[in-house]
Amino acid sequence: MALAQADRLRQLPPYLFAEIDRLKAELMAKGVDVINLGVGDPDLPTPPHIIEKLAQTAKDPANHIYPSYSGMNDFRVSVAAWYRKRFGVELDPSSEVLTLIGSKEGLAHLPLAFINPGDLALVPSPAYPVYHIATMFAGGESRFMPLVKNNGFLPDLDAIAPDVARRARIIFINYPNNPTGATADRSFYQRVVDFAREYDIIVCHDAAYTEMSFGGYKPMSFLEVPGAREVGIEFHSLSKTYNMTGWRLGFAVGNKEIIGGLGQIKSNIDSGAFNAVQWAGIAALEGDQAPVAQMQRVYEERRDILIAGLRKAGLDPEVPKATFYVWCPTPKGYKSKEFTSLLLREAGIVTTPGSGFGEPGEGYVRMALTVSKERIGEAVERIGRLSF
Ligand SMILES: *Cc1c(COP(=O)(O)O)cnc(C)c1O
């Protein structure tokens, strides 16, 4: 029997973490005390009042039926209220808000609604792999926009050839950014909106990290910019804001035709997020926000320890104002994978090679602040003992 895979599976790039996972397992089997700065998954627990709400609503049979495709009305109303309060943006809960089973789900389904085979999507590089792969799954082609230091890790829209822009259906952007930790300001979002209007391109802004910021810096919503709602949507997630990665709850907001198209795809593929999880999401958005401030303080402290230690070791990391990632250039003469491999073999530290997020990430490694400050202290001590 020949069980042939579809082309789209054979086109997938190698899994970013496969080689690292193998090496990590090998070292752990040898008894090495491995410090994992590889994964972007919060190590802090979900705040108790959110868990309590789930426990309570999970017992109610009214929540045991299929959820509504577009999400519970109460949840969408709650999202709109949060948006008004947090960003000053007014949204119609019935047409401009859509519940997602985590934002990755929505990002992955969007191209199915708006990309025909052969259409182009403008995709940042380095980036979260979903934008490119979802484009490919829809039969589209990615044109990569390099994110480099001398442009503040923002895409250079002037470098996109007009014939490419005319064929593009979607532009993906993501600020605060994974993996670079970079942030964007109003003038950047305004340029994106102008560009999208000129070429009739859908803007898809992945805003998963707007609540994970430091030192009083408050990232804005792309929808705050005039004209944004005519061209784009924004994806949010409860995953990073409330330490809820395992719960699978996110939402998309913005242009109603784009929201409608994504909703049509979803209603033919999934059947929505568990109502009890959406009730817990309401508790998160409407409840005490002190845990968010607490989360920010924890990551800021860890960031400062890591940055100081890396500098002492002779490295020159980017200092993120948001996200839990530190984007660090490799020492002279080291490619990304050579340095991650050195850190793992000689110091027992897992990091992610920047090149794994796209070619322009070559020469960097990404370190996630997802272990305690004591462990980060231990990591920088070990790095300080290396010679490179
Ligand atoms: C973590 C992350 C998300 C959130 O994914 P969920 O599916 O909502 O858990 C989205 N985008 C980026 C860039 C991320 O790093």
The ligand as a Gaussian input file, in Angstrom:
#p B3LYP/6-31G(d) Opt

LIG

0 1
 C        2.115000      32.889000      21.381000
 C        1.791000      33.556000      20.079000
 C        0.468000      33.617000      19.644000
 C       -0.663000      33.092000      20.495000
 O       -1.080000      31.867000      20.084000
 P       -2.399000      31.246000      20.722000
 O       -2.839000      30.324000      19.636000
 O       -3.384000      32.328000      20.960000
 O       -1.993000      30.535000      21.969000
 C        0.202000      34.270000      18.453000
 N        1.186000      34.863000      17.750000
 C        2.457000      34.836000      18.156000
 C        3.482000      35.550000      17.373000
 C        2.799000      34.167000      19.326000
 O        4.082000      34.126000      19.710000

